[in-house]
Amino acid sequence: MSPSHKSSIRVRFAPSPTGHLHIGGLRAAIFNWLFARHHGGSFLLRIEDTDIERSKEEYTDSILSSLSWAGIDFDEPLVIQSHRLAEHQKLIAQLLLEGKAYYCFCSQEEVEQRWAAAGHDPAFVKYDGRCRVDQSRVGSGQPAAVRFSIPDDVREIKFDDLIRGTITVDRDQLDDFIIARSDGYPMYNFVVVADDADSRISHIIRGEDHISNTPKQILLYRAFGYNIPFFAHLPMVLGQSGQRLSKRDAATSVLDYKHNGYLPEALCNYLVRLGWAHGDQEIFTKEELITLFSLDAVNKKSAVFDPEKLNWVNSTYIKQTSPERLFQLMVRDIDPLLAGQLKGWTATQVYAAVDLYKDRVATLADMVAKLCVLHDGPKDFNQHDMEQWVTAQTGDHLKEVITAFEALPSFDADVVQATLKELSKKLGIKLVAIAQPLRIALIGNSDGPGVFGLLSVVGRTEAARRIKLLLSQITIQ
Ligand code: GLU
């Protein structure tokens, strides 16, 4: 189905700035971006702010920053739909002049009343065409909307959706829809066609909630004599409940994922797999995605958002990323004051600590919390772990540990490890019998990275302070 001239491929992402960018929107942006990059085409961004009551500049800024965070770049200057108002109004005037649209003076109330009076189902109100026939009020100065006049010979609208196959909509399901409100502002279905045609968009890839708009848009393309683009409607992202993804299921805003410590490349990788597959491969580099992406492999069925799988993908990316970059991301996306919170640690200590935890966390927010505990020392000791690992002899063992540490020439992890191994042999106990109480002393519980690494990051003096604190607790007990 894809056209043969690769360079003519032009796609766009057209969010409305009525809220922050959500997961489904980011997925649509990524699919468009991948499609453009795969075909060597162009990817454009248009902010659809025609809904003046609900559109806010702060949301435009937030959408732009979310896209940039996700690593999505654009090939042409941003189009702000409202800046094209004069052009839109010119095109509406053209349709009126050509008799392809007409002024409508009926209020919504009147339309609904007539519909109900004719005995129709009030849940599916359609315009009865009154002003198409009766133009007596034109020129009266009364406010009027503009309706598109569906040509009489249209029986059905048919289009080949690149994902869903042929879609046919009967004329009965359509009415003469409004293309401009009575205050002169054009409506979504009109502006989207005007702008997509102006930008020479070849493929419209968007959520399937827009399928019902497509026949109206096709009618407008025909009315203007524009080339009709290809359409590809992406399946919805559902929550675990099977309903459209909502805040009840998971965070829906991309910014929340940023602040909760998801790596942009991990979130993008997860979202691409949500409804697209290449065998059973789960983890892809950006380059692989660009090479492999095709609309043919997009699933027709809705995809269910699975936060656990996202965590698995994120943890996989965290494991593969250098401590230096992970730390930069934590400062940039989660806590700009993190370096201050880890005051007193050298860069080597910070990166060593990140390295200790990068195989053990699902998100960078988890990592930040763990780093702070390792840096500050535990607020309390886990009682269950204390009962399990602290015995009557532990106090004596820990005193021996402090003495052994004092005598060491250096406090590197391998030196610490050799010393503790030797000490446990000398005391006739298993290594774990001192390793676990030491872990509890250092981070408050017995579940954590290797104790030798923890000790060497914390340093000899601080380790001794924490061990003594635990000793004081044991004495109290
Ligand atoms: N502005 C529309 C939205 O945010 C998208 C329009 C389109 O992709 O055609 O849902």
Residues whose N, C-alpha, C, O or C-beta is under 5 A from the ligand:
A	BS01	LIG	A14 P15 S16 E48 V192 R206
